[in-house]
């Protein structure tokens, strides 16, 4: 793990953890987990009730719903959903949303 040079060889805990996540390639998985955890907060409890599965792989959010009506509604809001989740997580993690049911 190569840390940026600092006076006195001191780093904040955040800097050290960020560097460790990058070194061991865990930063992507952590970001994907943040998106899954943010789903209910961003979409609300009503839509979450109809959500069967939420997963992320390579920047694509896969959502499985148990209601055809909710699936139809969310299919028109895919870009907005990606933007809201990215904003909630503070990073551009999701580039595409796939909704099935």
Secondary structure, 3 states (H helix, E strand, C coil): CCCCCCHHHCCCHHHHHHHHHHHCCCHHHHHHHHHHHHHHHHHCHHHHHCEEEEEEECCEEEEEECCHHHHHHHHCCHHHHHHHHHHHHCCCCCCEEEEEC
